[in-house]
Amino acid sequence: MSAMDAHLLIVDDDERIRTLLRKFLMRHGFLVTAARDAAHARRILTGLDFDLIVLDVMMPGEDGLSLTLSLRETLKTPILLLTAKGETDNRIEGLEAGADDYLAKPFEPKELLLRINAILRRMPEARPEDTAPKVLSLGHNRYDLERGELWQGDELVRLTATEVQLMRIFAAQPGEPMSRTRLVEELGRDRGQAQERAVDVQITRLRRKIEVNPKQPQYLQTVRGAGYMLAPD
């Protein structure tokens, strides 16, 4: 399996680390989705399949070891644990929980990349009929993450270049609110109120293509005080 085929889930409660890892791994060809904690990861995993999960151990609430044990009851997806604890006993505990590898913080991003690629190389190639579609359901629409395409039934919904970018940003982190400032940065625009208002306009246009009733959005929601959020079925 190559990076261009692999979809990774990053689970870490540190927003800075999540953002850095997502951008770094995307630059190396991976499709990356991020979750802020175990509960968020569980919601994402109900609708998407992944080729590998990069999971922080030390998180508030349910920690990475507990989540690994739970996921192993139903999932065979490879899991790479990240933690500040590097002692032998901790590594053994992680591997006994069902992890495939273990990397102690702080680490060099290149080492993480090498370990991810090593795990993916060990995975058997899935037959086409066994490969789960990486698609988000949005009511009467569906969004293909790999192709970056929005479909309504058998009809491809025409998106502008900015709408394509916005859908990729939201779909990479479903269920996570995105501030207008962050969306401006992700779109590669200069900061400022004018650009934030421009984002509002783009969201309004995108809702017309997604929602049954754009004035009462169900899938591209406004989160008061936090921004916008994609909420797939």
C-alpha positions, 0 to 999 in steps of 0.5 A: 500500500502506498501513501497515496492510497492510505487514509490515516486517523490522528487522535490527539487532544493537543490541537497544535500537535494534531494540526502539525501532524495532519499537515506533515502527513498530508504533504507526504501524500496521505489522506488524513482525518483528525480527532480531538479525543477518544469520543470524537474518534469513536464517532468518526469510526462509525462512518469511515474506515481507515488504513492506520490509526495514530493514537495518543495515549495520554488523553483526558477522559478515555485514554489511548490504551483503553481505546485501543483495547476497545477497538481491538474487539471489532477492528483490525486496523493497525494502531500506532501509539504516541506517548510521553512515556518511553519506558519498556513497561509502558511499551509492553503495555501498549503492545499488549493492548493491541497496538502494532507499534509504539513511538515515544514523544518527543519524536522526529516527524520523519521517524513517525513517517518511517514507522507508518510506512513500515506498518502499511507495507506489512498490511496485505493488499485488499482485494477491490471488492473488500475495499470499503468506500471512503464516503461521507453520507450527507442526507441525499448527497454523498461526499467521496473523500478520495476524489473530492467529489460531491454526488447527489444520486448519480449526478455529480454536483458542480463545485467551485474551486473554493467549495472543493477546498472547503469540503476537503477541509471539513471532511477531513475533520467531521464533527469538529467545529472550524473557526472562520479564522482557521478556515481562512488559514486553511484556504491559504488566504490573508487574514482579516475580517474581509476574508472571514466574511468571504468565508461566510458567503462561500459557506452560504453558497455551499449549503445551497448544494448540500442542504434540503433547507439551506436556512436550517442547515443539518449537515453544514452547521453553524456552531455558536461561538466556534464556527462551522462544522460538517455533521455527516449522517 
